[in-house]
Amino acid sequence: MEIKVLGSGCSNCKKLLQIVEDTVKALDVKANIIYVTDMIEIANTGLLRTPGLIINDKIVSYGRVPSSEEVKTIIQNIK
């Protein structure tokens, strides 16, 4: 599983990255977590607002920080 957290490096983006890392660890899921801060690369994904969350090349959240429970549900539904 490939998980990308996209953002400019702001506090919300870093918070989402931490939630994703903690959730992946808690679920014991094998995932490659990538933190993307390059604005051109973010724009190329089609993401309109940050922070963004992309799992296996699918945008699953953007413009807000989902709760850890929401991230857990998203990951479990993709596994």
Summary of the structure (lengths in Angstrom):
residues: 79
radius of gyration: 11.3
end to end distance: 7.8
largest distance: 32.0
contacts: 237
relative contact order: 0.27
helix: 43%
strand: 24%
